[in-house]
Amino acid sequence: MASPKTVEGPEGQQKVVLTSSSGASAEVFLHGAHVTSWKSNKGEELLFMSNKAIYAPPKAIRGGIPICFPQFGVLGPLGQHGFARNSMFEIVEGSGESVTLSFRPSAEQQKQFPHQFHLLITVQIGSDRLTQTLQVQNEGSEPMPFTTAFHTYFLVSDVDNAHADLGTSGLTYQDNTKGRAESKLSGSSVKFQQEFDAIFVGAPDTIKVVDEKAGRTISVRKEGLPDAVLWNPWADKANGMADMGHDQYRNFLCVEPAVAASGPIQLESGKSWSGTQILSLDS
């Protein structure tokens, strides 16, 4: 069995290249265990990356699939989305089609988050799918609270001609653009026509990302992750981001399987927890 292939990426950062037997591929940086590319077996890129992304720590990489841990957003005392996405991981095992990366917090990070834990991120490429599993073990003596998310940026031809289909009409969500006020979808889909930042608590386990212009649908299936966040910052906010290209907000939408507003996981000492997202190219 072939071992993961490690090569140098932008700014001297090491990344693992995974390739399926059918020719589909993925790239995973050791910085943040961050997936920056998922290509179909036809060579079609399915993830968005900012053309101004910064790849070297301590800045998080803009685009792809950032890992939010041990905190999602500002739902806790840490900085935005926690510190895993800004940290270096190590390869612990893998093959040509999968890799498992490992992280333990530094002494400095434990001053911010006083818990000892072991985080494992496994990424596996298949002919038409990408699977990610986040597994955390509490190695401390006290219960460990955390929230988390796979902050996936999906590449779309134009956000005006794309939508996210939750499969159920009338779902309620917390609107982060209005202080987490409760709102309700009129149908089953979200069309991104302005800034949209919403947490769906107890979201459906499958959400579809539909790129109408490209004729492409990707299914996002989640396991162990009760919530889902849908996001696009829109023009003013995106163009104010130093690591986002001008008007690139038009080329992505985020669907993020998460443990968020449903409340943190309380992981007992010595116990493990895992959550998985499975991205599959339907058409």
N, C-alpha and C positions, 0 to 999 in steps of 0.2 A: 504494500500500500504506500503510495507516494506521500511524503511529508508536505506540510504547507510550504508554499514558495514565498520567501520573504525578499522584498526588493525595496530599494530606496525610492520614496515618493517626494513630493514637493518639500522644500525647506529641510531636506535631509532626514525626513521622518520615515521610519520603517513601516511597511505595510505588508499584509499577507494577501496573496492572490489565490483565490479558489476558482476551480474550473470543473464543471460537471462533464460527464461522458458525452453529453449532447452538445457541449460547447457553450452553455450558459456560464456566466462568471460573476464573481463578486470580489471587491477589494475591502480589506479591513485594516485600518491603521491601529498600531499599538497605542497611540495617543487616543485615549477615551474608548478603546475597543469600538471604534467608530467606523461603520460601514459607509463608504463614500461612493460606491458604484455597485449596481446590480444590472447586468446586461442579459437579455434573453439569448437563446441559442441562435438568434438571427443577428446578434450584435447590437440590438436596440437598447439604449440606455433608458432605465426606468426610474432612476432617482435624480433629483435635482441637486446640483452643487452650485453655490455662488461662485461667480468668476473673480470675486475678491476674498474668497475664503482664506483664513490664516490657519496653517496646518501645525505650527509649532506651539507647544504649551507656553504660557498658561491659558492662552485664548482657546475657547471651544471652537471647533470646526463648524462653519456655517453651511448647512445642507446635509444631504445623506440621512443617516440615522443616528443622531446623538442619543446617548444613554443618560436619562435624567435619574440620578440616584445620589444620595439617599433622600432626596427631596425633589418633588415636582414643583416647578414654578416658585412661588413665594409662600407655599403652604407649609411654613415652618421657619426656624430661626436662621437657616443657612442662606447663602447667596442664591441667586436665581438658578434653579435646577440642580442644586447640589454640586459636588466636586468630582464625581467619577468621570464626567465627560472632559474634565481638564487634566486628568491624571494619566500616568503611563501604566499600561498593563504588560503582563508577560505571557508568552505562549506556554501552555502546559501540555497540550496534546493536539493532535489533528491529523488530517490526511489531505489529499489533494482537493477534497470536496468539503471539508469541515475544519474548523479550528475552535479551540477553547482557550480563552484568555482569562488571566487571573489578576486580581487586585486586592490588596489589603491597605487600609488607611495608614498614613504616616502619623508620627507623634503629633505633628503640627495640625493635621486634619482632625485628630482625636480631641484636640483642644476645642475645636468648633463643634464636633459631634462626638461626645464621650462614649463611644461604643467600639468594641473590637469586632470586626466581621471579615468574612472572606467572600468576595464577589467573583462569580464565574460567569462569563458571557460566551455562549456557544453560537457560532454562525455556521449554517450549512446551506450549500447551494444544490439545487436539483434542476432537472431539465426545464421546469416551468415555475419553480418556486424558490423562495428564500425563507429560511426558518431561523429565528433567533430565540434563544432561551436565556433568561437572566435567573441565576440561582444565587441565593445569599444564605450564608450560615452565620448565625450569631455565635461568635466565639467568646463573648463576654459573659459576665455573671448576672447581668440585669436584662430585663426585657428591652428590645430595641425597636423603637417606632420608626417607620420609614414610609415614604411615598415614592413612586417611580413612574417612568414612562419610556416607551420607544417613540422618540420625537421624529417620526418619519416624514421626510419631504418627498412627495411624489412629483415627478416631472410631468408637466402637461403642456400641450401645444400652446394654449392660451386659456387663462383661467375663466375668460368669458364663455368658453365652450367646453367647460368641464364641471363636474359636480360630484358630490359624495352622497351615495344612496345608503341610508340606514335601514331600509327595508320595512320600516314601521312608521305610519303616519302619526302626527300629533305628539311626538316625544317632547318632553320638557328638558331644558338645559339651563345651566348657570352661565349668564352672559358676562364675561370678564371685561367687556367694554363698558359695562354699566354696573360696576361694583358687585359682580356676581348675582345680579338680580335674576329672578327666574323668568324665563321666556319659553315659548312653545312653538315648535315647527308647525307650519300649516299643512305640509305634506310629509313625504318620507325623505326628501332630498334637501341638501344644502347647496344653493347656488351662491358663489362668492361674487358679490357685486359691490362690496365695501369691506372695511375691516371686519373680520369675523374671528372671534376668540371665545370658544364655548366649551364647557365641560358637560358631557352627557353622563350623568350618574346612572350606573346600572345599564350601560349601553348594550345594544345587540352585540352578539359575539362575532358577527360578520358584517362588515361595512364594505361597500364597493366604491372604488374610485373610477369614475367614468370620464375618459377623454373623448368627447364626441368628435372632435376634429380629426383625431388620430385613429378613431375607431377601435379604441383600446379600453379594456376593463381589467382592473386589478382588484382581487378580493383580499381584504385584510381580515384575517381570523385571529381572535385572541383567546388565550386560555389562562385562567387565573388572574386576569386583569379586568376588574369590574367596570371601569370607566373608559371613556374615549374623549379625546380632545380634538376639536377641529379648528384649524387656524389658517388665516392668511392676513398679514399685517396691513395690506393695501398700500397705496402709493406714498402717502406722507410719512408713515412710520418706516416703511421699507427703505425709502430713499434717504432717510436719516441714519441708517445703519452703515457704519464705516466698512463693514465686511459684506455688504450686499451691493451687487451691481445695479446701475440705474434701471429702473422699471423691471427688474428681474422678478418682482413679486407676481408678474403676469404668468410666469412659467412654473409655478408650483402651487400645491395645496398640501396641507399637513393633516394627516389622520394619525392620531397618537393613542394606541392602547395604553391604559394607565391605571395606576392606583392613585387617585387624586381626591376629589371632593367626597367620595364615599367614606373617607377617613383612612388614617394610616394603618398599615399592618403593624401589629404588636407581636414581634417575633421573640418567643421565649428563648432563654439561654440554652445553647446546645442544639437548637432546632434549625431546620432549613425551610426555605420557601422558594418557589419558582414561578415564573410567569413567562409565557411564550407568545410570540406573534408569528403567524405564517402568512407570507405574502405570495399570492399565486396569480400568474398571468392567465386570465380567462380567454382573452381574445386580443 
